Amino acid sequence: MAEVKVKLFANLREAAGTPELLLSGEKIIDILLSLTDKYPVLKELIFEKGGEKCEDPVLCGSINILINGNNVRHLEGLETFLTDSDEIGILPPVSGG
């Protein structure tokens, strides 16, 4: 398992009460599940709402997950493998004007 730095931005940072943390996992999905276990309030912000019995979590369309600056949607999605020292950024939608 890889140990990776996870950086949270905007409302995700506020909800978790921390800007970054270290988590271990083999794939992105493992990290996201560990993160939402540790901070349950993040589950509804990161994953699509589904039935309680949903076995395969689906990433919200508006959430961007970056590994070392590369969007996982352009890699293997939630099944993207991780290596030690990877840095993950989780970014919610941002608006402004």
LOVOKE-641080 format. One record per residue: residue number from 1; x negated, y, z of N, C-alpha, C, CB in turn. Coordinates in steps of 0.05 Angstrom, whole numbers, plus 5000, padded with zeros to 4 digits. Glycine has a CB too. Layout:
N
SITE   pos     nu     nv     nw    cau    cav    caw     cu     cv     cw    cbu    cbv    cbw
SITE   NUM      X      Y      Z      X      Y      Z      X      Y      Z      X      Y      Z
...
END
This chain:
97
SITE   pos     nu     nv     nw    cau    cav    caw     cu     cv     cw    cbu    cbv    cbw
SITE     1   4984   4976   5000   5000   5000   5000   4983   5025   5000   5019   5000   5024
SITE     2   4992   5044   4985   4978   5070   4984   4987   5089   5005   4981   5082   4956
SITE     3   4969   5104   5016   4976   5126   5034   4975   5151   5018   4958   5127   5060
SITE     4   4998   5166   5017   5000   5189   5000   5009   5213   5017   5019   5184   4977
SITE     5   5002   5237   5007   5012   5262   5019   5037   5269   5004   4990   5285   5017
SITE     6   5058   5275   5020   5084   5283   5009   5089   5312   5017   5107   5265   5019
SITE     7   5093   5329   4997   5098   5358   5001   5128   5363   4995   5080   5376   4984
SITE     8   5141   5376   5014   5169   5383   5011   5172   5413   5006   5186   5375   5036
SITE     9   5190   5421   4989   5194   5449   4982   5222   5458   4987   5186   5453   4953
SITE    10   5225   5484   4991   5251   5498   4994   5269   5485   5015   5266   5498   4967
SITE    11   5294   5479   5008   5313   5469   5028   5305   5441   5039   5340   5468   5016
SITE    12   5289   5426   5024   5280   5400   5034   5261   5404   5057   5266   5384   5011
SITE    13   5243   5424   5054   5224   5431   5076   5239   5440   5100   5205   5453   5066
SITE    14   5259   5457   5096   5275   5467   5119   5290   5444   5133   5295   5488   5109
SITE    15   5302   5426   5117   5318   5404   5129   5301   5385   5145   5333   5389   5106
SITE    16   5276   5380   5135   5258   5361   5149   5243   5375   5171   5239   5349   5129
SITE    17   5240   5401   5170   5226   5416   5190   5195   5413   5188   5234   5407   5217
SITE    18   5186   5405   5164   5157   5402   5160   5152   5406   5130   5147   5374   5169
SITE    19   5129   5419   5123   5122   5423   5095   5109   5399   5082   5104   5447   5093
SITE    20   5097   5381   5098   5084   5358   5086   5079   5336   5107   5057   5366   5073
SITE    21   5076   5312   5098   5071   5289   5115   5057   5267   5100   5097   5279   5128
SITE    22   5046   5248   5114   5033   5225   5101   5052   5201   5104   5005   5219   5114
SITE    23   5055   5187   5082   5072   5163   5082   5058   5141   5066   5100   5169   5070
SITE    24   5065   5116   5071   5053   5094   5056   5074   5080   5040   5040   5075   5076
SITE    25   5067   5071   5016   5085   5056   4999   5071   5047   4974   5109   5072   4992
SITE    26   5083   5027   4961   5071   5017   4936   5081   5033   4912   5079   4987   4933
SITE    27   5107   5042   4913   5119   5056   4891   5133   5081   4902   5139   5038   4876
SITE    28   5141   5099   4884   5155   5123   4891   5180   5117   4907   5163   5139   4866
SITE    29   5195   5097   4899   5220   5090   4913   5214   5083   4942   5234   5067   4899
SITE    30   5192   5070   4948   5185   5063   4975   5180   5088   4992   5159   5045   4976
SITE    31   5167   5107   4980   5161   5132   4994   5187   5147   5000   5142   5150   4978
SITE    32   5205   5149   4980   5230   5163   4983   5248   5149   5004   5245   5165   4957
SITE    33   5248   5123   5005   5264   5109   5025   5252   5113   5053   5265   5079   5018
SITE    34   5226   5113   5055   5213   5118   5081   5219   5146   5090   5182   5114   5079
SITE    35   5218   5165   5071   5223   5193   5078   5252   5197   5087   5218   5211   5053
SITE    36   5271   5184   5073   5299   5188   5081   5306   5172   5106   5317   5180   5058
SITE    37   5291   5151   5112   5294   5137   5138   5285   5155   5161   5279   5110   5138
SITE    38   5263   5168   5156   5251   5186   5177   5268   5211   5180   5222   5193   5169
SITE    39   5278   5222   5158   5294   5246   5158   5321   5240   5143   5279   5270   5145
SITE    40   5340   5228   5156   5365   5220   5143   5380   5243   5128   5384   5208   5163
SITE    41   5377   5267   5138   5390   5290   5125   5380   5294   5096   5385   5316   5141
SITE    42   5357   5284   5090   5346   5287   5062   5359   5268   5042   5316   5283   5063
SITE    43   5371   5246   5052   5383   5226   5034   5403   5239   5015   5396   5204   5051
SITE    44   5421   5255   5026   5442   5267   5009   5430   5289   4990   5464   5279   5026
SITE    45   5407   5299   4996   5394   5319   4979   5377   5307   4957   5377   5337   4996
SITE    46   5367   5282   4961   5349   5270   4942   5363   5249   4924   5327   5256   4957
SITE    47   5382   5234   4936   5395   5213   4921   5424   5221   4914   5395   5187   4936
SITE    48   5434   5210   4891   5461   5213   4883   5479   5201   4904   5467   5200   4855
SITE    49   5502   5213   4909   5521   5202   4927   5534   5178   4914   5542   5223   4936
SITE    50   5535   5156   4930   5548   5132   4920   5561   5117   4943   5528   5113   4905
SITE    51   5570   5094   4938   5582   5078   4959   5562   5070   4980   5596   5053   4948
SITE    52   5571   5064   5003   5553   5056   5025   5537   5031   5018   5568   5052   5051
SITE    53   5548   5015   5000   5536   4989   4993   5517   4992   4969   5557   4969   4987
SITE    54   5512   5016   4960   5494   5020   4937   5466   5009   4943   5493   5051   4930
SITE    55   5458   4989   4927   5432   4976   4931   5409   4990   4917   5434   4947   4923
SITE    56   5415   5003   4895   5395   5016   4879   5399   5046   4880   5394   5005   4850
SITE    57   5385   5060   4897   5388   5089   4899   5381   5102   4872   5371   5101   4922
SITE    58   5396   5123   4866   5392   5138   4841   5384   5166   4849   5418   5138   4823
SITE    59   5362   5175   4838   5352   5202   4842   5371   5223   4832   5324   5206   4830
SITE    60   5377   5244   4848   5394   5266   4838   5381   5278   4813   5397   5288   4860
SITE    61   5398   5284   4794   5388   5295   4769   5374   5322   4772   5411   5299   4750
SITE    62   5380   5336   4793   5367   5363   4797   5341   5362   4813   5387   5381   4811
SITE    63   5334   5339   4824   5310   5336   4840   5287   5329   4822   5314   5315   4863
SITE    64   5264   5341   4825   5240   5334   4811   5220   5323   4830   5228   5359   4796
SITE    65   5209   5300   4822   5188   5286   4838   5163   5287   4821   5196   5257   4846
SITE    66   5142   5299   4832   5116   5301   4817   5095   5285   4831   5107   5330   4814
SITE    67   5079   5270   4816   5056   5256   4826   5032   5269   4814   5057   5224   4820
SITE    68   5016   5281   4830   4992   5295   4820   4999   5314   4797   4971   5275   4811
SITE    69   5022   5327   4799   5031   5346   4779   5047   5334   4755   5008   5360   4768
SITE    70   5050   5308   4754   5064   5295   4732   5092   5286   4742   5048   5271   4722
SITE    71   5112   5294   4727   5140   5287   4734   5144   5257   4730   5160   5303   4717
SITE    72   5155   5244   4751   5159   5215   4750   5179   5207   4727   5169   5204   4776
SITE    73   5195   5226   4719   5214   5220   4697   5199   5214   4671   5234   5243   4693
SITE    74   5174   5224   4669   5157   5219   4645   5138   5196   4650   5141   5245   4638
SITE    75   5140   5184   4673   5123   5160   4680   5142   5136   4681   5107   5164   4707
SITE    76   5141   5122   4703   5158   5098   4706   5182   5104   4725   5142   5075   4717
SITE    77   5189   5129   4729   5211   5136   4746   5205   5128   4775   5236   5123   4737
SITE    78   5226   5118   4789   5223   5111   4817   5205   5086   4820   5250   5106   4829
SITE    79   5200   5072   4799   5183   5048   4799   5154   5054   4794   5193   5027   4779
SITE    80   5146   5080   4793   5119   5088   4788   5101   5079   4811   5117   5118   4784
SITE    81   5080   5065   4805   5061   5055   4826   5044   5078   4836   5043   5033   4815
SITE    82   5035   5076   4861   5019   5097   4874   4992   5086   4881   5033   5107   4899
SITE    83   4973   5104   4884   4946   5098   4893   4939   5116   4916   4925   5100   4870
SITE    84   4920   5107   4932   4911   5124   4955   4903   5152   4944   4888   5111   4970
SITE    85   4909   5172   4960   4902   5200   4954   4921   5213   4934   4874   5202   4945
SITE    86   4941   5199   4924   4961   5212   4907   4975   5233   4923   4982   5191   4895
SITE    87   4984   5254   4910   4999   5275   4923   5026   5277   4909   4984   5303   4922
SITE    88   5047   5275   4925   5074   5276   4915   5087   5302   4923   5090   5252   4925
SITE    89   5099   5315   4904   5115   5339   4909   5144   5333   4904   5105   5363   4892
SITE    90   5162   5341   4922   5190   5337   4918   5203   5365   4917   5203   5320   4942
SITE    91   5214   5371   4894   5224   5398   4889   5254   5398   4883   5209   5411   4866
SITE    92   5269   5413   4899   5298   5415   4893   5302   5436   4871   5314   5424   4918
SITE    93   5327   5438   4861   5331   5459   4841   5327   5487   4853   5360   5457   4829
SITE    94   5317   5505   4837   5311   5532   4847   5326   5551   4828   5280   5538   4848
SITE    95   5338   5570   4841   5351   5591   4824   5343   5618   4835   5383   5588   4824
SITE    96   5347   5637   4819   5340   5664   4828   5346   5684   4805   5310   5666   4837
SITE    97   5338   5707   4810   5343   5727   4789   5328   5752   4794   5372   5732   4787
END
